[in-house]
Amino acid sequence: MNQQHPRITREKKTIDKMVHIYCKAHHDFKGNKLCSECTEFREYAFLRLDRCPFQEEKSTCGKCLVHCYQPQMREKAKTIMRYSGPRMLLHSPRLAFQHIIDGRKKPLTLKEFKERKVKKSIQ
């Protein structure tokens, strides 16, 4: 099993929590189970994180210079984040503050990222 960096694991927890908040308010949310639309979005977002070229050096997806989401999924992400973002302070304040801090990180370009990787491999 491939071990993930704690930064990516935390990002997945944040997405999961935000999708749950949104689904509970807008869809047929039963118990702790997401509707099929929200489950599909969450799995898509997790896959994007797994394939993110920046991994632990990434900023938040909304500030990233590489747009890896399909247009309709990008719009869905914006809708979910706009609704759930402010509510995260009540539901999961620690994740919310960490997400805010991550969002203040300057997004890297692919060129900058590759240059950093080369420098690290030389050292």
Backbone as JSON, one array per atom type, in Angstrom:
{
  "sequence": "MNQQHPRITREKKTIDKMVHIYCKAHHDFKGNKLCSECTEFREYAFLRLDRCPFQEEKSTCGKCLVHCYQPQMREKAKTIMRYSGPRMLLHSPRLAFQHIIDGRKKPLTLKEFKERKVKKSIQ",
  "N": [[0.84, -1.18, 0.0], [0.54, 2.21, -0.81], [2.04, 4.79, 0.94], [0.73, 7.84, 2.05], [1.55, 11.32, 2.12], [1.17, 13.24, 5.12], [-0.01, 15.72, 4.63], [-1.58, 15.4, 2.3], [-3.35, 13.46, 3.21], [-4.68, 14.94, 5.18], [-5.85, 16.88, 3.54], [-7.65, 15.29, 2.15], [-9.34, 14.52, 4.26], [-10.46, 17.01, 4.83], [-11.84, 17.6, 2.43], [-13.65, 15.45, 2.46], [-15.15, 16.05, 4.78], [-16.26, 18.54, 4.04], [-17.83, 17.8, 1.82], [-19.66, 16.1, 3.08], [-21.0, 17.96, 4.77], [-22.2, 19.6, 2.83], [-23.79, 17.74, 1.35], [-25.54, 16.79, 3.31], [-27.11, 19.03, 3.74], [-28.25, 19.54, 1.24], [-29.04, 17.24, -0.22], [-30.33, 13.81, -0.42], [-29.47, 12.68, 2.26], [-28.64, 10.03, 4.17], [-28.3, 8.79, 7.37], [-24.98, 8.43, 7.78], [-24.26, 8.4, 5.21], [-23.34, 9.37, 1.99], [-25.08, 10.82, -0.84], [-25.36, 9.49, -4.21], [-24.35, 11.32, -6.12], [-22.72, 13.07, -4.62], [-20.93, 11.22, -3.55], [-19.66, 10.38, -5.88], [-18.4, 12.8, -6.62], [-16.67, 13.18, -4.41], [-14.97, 10.92, -4.6], [-13.8, 11.47, -7.06], [-12.44, 13.86, -6.45], [-10.63, 12.86, -4.53], [-9.11, 11.16, -6.16], [-7.93, 13.07, -7.85], [-6.31, 14.36, -5.97], [-4.59, 12.24, -5.31], [-3.2, 12.04, -7.67], [-1.97, 14.46, -7.92], [0.64, 16.52, -9.0], [2.14, 18.08, -7.27], [1.85, 17.23, -4.64], [2.78, 17.1, -1.26], [3.72, 19.69, -1.34], [1.81, 21.32, -2.32], [-0.51, 24.07, -2.76], [-3.8, 25.1, -1.77], [-6.36, 23.51, -3.74], [-8.0, 25.34, -5.05], [-6.36, 27.53, -5.48], [-4.39, 26.65, -7.07], [-2.23, 26.64, -9.91], [-2.35, 24.8, -11.9], [-4.95, 23.37, -13.51], [-6.59, 20.66, -12.88], [-9.07, 19.56, -12.64], [-12.05, 18.53, -14.33], [-14.18, 20.75, -16.2], [-17.0, 20.71, -15.32], [-16.8, 19.39, -12.89], [-15.14, 21.09, -11.55], [-16.8, 23.31, -11.22], [-18.7, 22.12, -9.55], [-17.09, 21.64, -7.34], [-16.54, 24.28, -6.55], [-19.13, 25.11, -5.81], [-19.69, 23.37, -3.66], [-17.57, 24.03, -1.89], [-18.0, 26.77, -1.43], [-20.4, 26.71, -0.03], [-19.85, 24.95, 2.15], [-17.43, 25.82, 3.26], [-17.52, 28.19, 5.13], [-19.05, 26.94, 7.13], [-17.44, 24.97, 8.05], [-15.92, 26.0, 10.1], [-17.53, 25.69, 12.31], [-18.14, 22.94, 12.32], [-15.71, 21.54, 12.06], [-13.28, 22.95, 13.26], [-10.42, 22.79, 13.48], [-9.52, 21.53, 11.09], [-10.53, 23.45, 9.35], [-9.02, 25.79, 9.95], [-6.45, 24.87, 9.35], [-6.76, 24.48, 6.63], [-7.16, 27.11, 5.81], [-4.64, 28.17, 6.41], [-3.07, 26.59, 4.68], [-4.06, 27.6, 2.3], [-2.88, 30.06, 2.17], [-0.41, 29.62, 1.29], [1.9, 30.13, -1.29], [1.09, 29.26, -4.57], [2.87, 26.87, -6.51], [4.42, 26.93, -9.73], [4.54, 24.48, -12.35], [7.11, 24.46, -13.39], [8.67, 25.68, -11.33], [8.28, 23.77, -9.36], [9.47, 21.48, -10.49], [12.11, 22.38, -10.64], [12.72, 22.57, -7.91], [12.57, 19.86, -7.2], [14.73, 18.84, -8.63], [16.86, 20.17, -7.37], [16.63, 19.06, -4.79], [17.21, 16.39, -5.33], [19.85, 16.53, -6.06], [21.14, 17.27, -3.74]],
  "CA": [[0.0, 0.0, 0.0], [1.32, 3.43, -0.96], [1.86, 5.69, 2.07], [0.53, 9.22, 1.63], [2.06, 12.38, 2.98], [0.11, 13.73, 6.0], [-0.67, 16.89, 4.01], [-2.6, 14.89, 1.38], [-4.35, 12.81, 4.06], [-5.47, 16.01, 5.78], [-6.65, 17.49, 2.47], [-8.76, 14.37, 1.9], [-10.28, 14.66, 5.39], [-11.14, 18.29, 4.65], [-12.8, 17.42, 1.34], [-14.69, 14.54, 2.94], [-16.01, 16.78, 5.71], [-17.01, 19.56, 3.29], [-18.84, 17.12, 1.01], [-20.71, 15.66, 4.01], [-21.78, 19.13, 5.17], [-23.0, 20.02, 1.67], [-24.77, 16.7, 1.02], [-26.54, 16.76, 4.38], [-27.99, 20.2, 3.59], [-28.84, 19.68, -0.09], [-29.44, 16.0, -0.88], [-30.94, 12.74, 0.36], [-28.38, 12.2, 3.13], [-29.18, 9.06, 5.14], [-27.3, 8.38, 8.35], [-23.69, 9.06, 7.48], [-23.99, 7.95, 3.84], [-23.51, 10.39, 0.96], [-25.84, 10.46, -2.03], [-24.47, 9.01, -5.28], [-23.69, 12.47, -6.76], [-21.64, 13.55, -3.74], [-19.94, 10.15, -3.49], [-18.9, 10.46, -7.13], [-17.52, 13.97, -6.55], [-15.62, 12.94, -3.41], [-14.0, 9.97, -5.17], [-13.1, 12.21, -8.11], [-11.51, 14.78, -5.77], [-9.56, 12.04, -3.95], [-8.26, 10.72, -7.27], [-7.15, 14.24, -8.26], [-5.26, 14.55, -4.96], [-3.61, 11.16, -5.46], [-2.41, 12.28, -8.89], [-1.45, 15.83, -7.91], [2.1, 16.51, -9.15], [2.79, 18.85, -6.21], [1.71, 16.48, -3.4], [2.84, 17.85, 0.0], [4.11, 21.09, -1.58], [0.71, 22.0, -2.98], [-1.37, 25.01, -2.06], [-5.13, 24.51, -1.91], [-6.7, 23.29, -5.15], [-8.58, 26.56, -5.61], [-5.31, 28.5, -5.84], [-3.4, 25.97, -7.91], [-2.09, 27.14, -11.28], [-2.65, 23.68, -12.8], [-6.36, 23.02, -13.31], [-6.72, 19.25, -13.25], [-10.48, 19.17, -12.59], [-12.89, 18.77, -15.51], [-14.96, 21.97, -15.95], [-18.22, 20.53, -14.52], [-16.38, 19.02, -11.53], [-14.59, 22.32, -10.98], [-17.97, 24.09, -10.78], [-19.26, 21.4, -8.41], [-16.18, 21.9, -6.22], [-16.78, 25.66, -6.1], [-20.43, 25.14, -5.13], [-19.55, 22.69, -2.37], [-16.65, 24.79, -1.03], [-18.64, 28.03, -1.02], [-21.41, 26.42, 1.0], [-19.29, 24.26, 3.31], [-16.28, 26.52, 3.83], [-17.82, 28.91, 6.37], [-19.62, 26.02, 8.11], [-16.34, 24.15, 8.58], [-15.47, 26.59, 11.36], [-18.36, 25.11, 13.36], [-18.11, 21.48, 12.29], [-14.34, 21.02, 12.2], [-12.45, 24.16, 13.26], [-9.0, 22.51, 13.25], [-9.33, 21.35, 9.65], [-10.81, 24.73, 8.68], [-7.87, 26.68, 10.12], [-5.32, 24.32, 8.58], [-7.06, 24.76, 5.22], [-6.9, 28.55, 5.62], [-3.17, 28.32, 6.39], [-2.61, 26.0, 3.41], [-4.47, 28.5, 1.23], [-1.99, 31.23, 2.14], [0.84, 29.17, 0.65], [1.99, 30.54, -2.7], [1.09, 28.09, -5.46], [4.03, 26.69, -7.37], [4.22, 26.55, -11.13], [5.2, 23.2, -12.6], [8.54, 24.72, -13.59], [9.27, 25.87, -10.0], [8.23, 22.49, -8.67], [10.49, 20.6, -11.08], [13.42, 22.9, -10.22], [12.91, 22.16, -6.51], [12.84, 18.42, -7.18], [16.1, 18.64, -9.12], [17.76, 20.62, -6.3], [16.58, 18.08, -3.71], [17.87, 15.15, -5.74], [21.29, 16.8, -6.11], [21.66, 17.39, -2.36]],
  "C": [[0.88, 1.25, 0.0], [1.02, 4.38, 0.21], [1.75, 7.13, 1.57], [1.16, 10.18, 2.63], [0.9, 12.88, 3.86], [-0.66, 14.93, 5.43], [-1.8, 16.44, 3.09], [-3.71, 14.2, 2.17], [-5.26, 13.85, 4.69], [-6.37, 16.68, 4.75], [-7.86, 16.6, 2.14], [-9.8, 14.43, 3.01], [-11.1, 15.93, 5.25], [-12.2, 18.18, 3.56], [-13.96, 16.55, 1.8], [-15.67, 15.28, 3.85], [-16.87, 17.81, 4.98], [-18.12, 18.93, 2.44], [-19.98, 16.62, 1.9], [-21.6, 16.82, 4.44], [-22.71, 19.55, 4.05], [-24.12, 19.02, 1.38], [-25.9, 16.66, 2.06], [-27.55, 17.89, 4.21], [-28.76, 20.2, 2.27], [-29.4, 18.41, -0.72], [-30.07, 15.01, 0.09], [-29.85, 12.04, 1.18], [-28.98, 11.31, 4.2], [-28.08, 8.6, 6.08], [-26.02, 9.14, 8.13], [-23.27, 8.75, 6.05], [-24.31, 9.05, 2.84], [-24.42, 9.88, -0.15], [-24.85, 10.06, -3.13], [-23.7, 10.16, -5.95], [-22.51, 12.96, -5.92], [-20.55, 12.5, -3.57], [-19.05, 10.19, -4.72], [-17.93, 11.64, -7.1], [-16.36, 13.73, -5.58], [-14.55, 11.99, -3.96], [-13.17, 10.63, -6.27], [-12.04, 13.13, -7.49], [-10.34, 14.02, -5.14], [-8.59, 11.57, -5.03], [-7.37, 11.86, -7.76], [-6.02, 14.49, -7.26], [-4.18, 13.48, -5.08], [-2.68, 11.41, -6.64], [-1.79, 13.67, -8.95], [0.08, 15.8, -8.03], [2.83, 17.2, -8.0], [2.81, 18.13, -4.87], [1.83, 17.38, -2.17], [3.22, 19.31, -0.18], [2.98, 21.91, -2.18], [0.09, 23.09, -2.11], [-2.76, 24.36, -2.08], [-5.47, 24.42, -3.39], [-7.25, 24.55, -5.81], [-7.55, 27.58, -6.06], [-4.27, 27.92, -6.79], [-3.41, 26.54, -9.33], [-2.35, 26.06, -12.32], [-4.09, 23.25, -12.52], [-6.62, 21.6, -13.8], [-8.17, 18.76, -13.2], [-11.15, 19.43, -13.94], [-13.77, 19.97, -15.2], [-16.21, 21.76, -15.07], [-17.88, 20.13, -13.08], [-15.78, 20.23, -10.82], [-15.72, 23.2, -10.45], [-18.61, 23.45, -9.56], [-18.4, 21.66, -7.17], [-16.4, 23.3, -5.67], [-18.07, 25.76, -5.32], [-20.32, 24.53, -3.74], [-18.69, 23.51, -1.41], [-17.27, 26.1, -0.55], [-19.67, 27.81, 0.07], [-20.74, 25.92, 2.28], [-18.17, 25.01, 4.01], [-16.56, 27.25, 5.13], [-18.33, 27.99, 7.49], [-18.56, 25.1, 8.72], [-15.83, 24.69, 9.91], [-16.27, 26.05, 12.54], [-18.19, 23.6, 13.46], [-16.73, 20.88, 12.55], [-13.35, 22.18, 12.17], [-10.97, 23.9, 12.99], [-8.7, 22.33, 11.77], [-9.54, 22.66, 8.9], [-9.61, 25.67, 8.78], [-6.65, 26.17, 9.36], [-5.52, 24.58, 7.09], [-6.8, 26.23, 4.89], [-5.39, 28.8, 5.52], [-2.6, 27.76, 5.09], [-2.92, 26.92, 2.23], [-3.59, 29.74, 1.11], [-0.64, 30.89, 1.49], [0.81, 29.55, -0.83], [1.99, 29.3, -3.58], [2.33, 28.06, -6.34], [3.6, 26.48, -8.81], [4.89, 25.19, -11.3], [6.7, 23.37, -12.76], [9.25, 24.88, -12.24], [9.34, 24.55, -9.25], [9.32, 21.54, -9.18], [11.9, 21.06, -10.69], [13.73, 22.51, -8.78], [13.25, 20.68, -6.41], [14.27, 18.13, -7.62], [17.09, 19.03, -8.03], [17.81, 19.61, -5.17], [17.32, 16.8, -4.08], [19.39, 15.31, -5.81], [21.89, 16.79, -4.71], [21.83, 16.08, -1.7]]
}
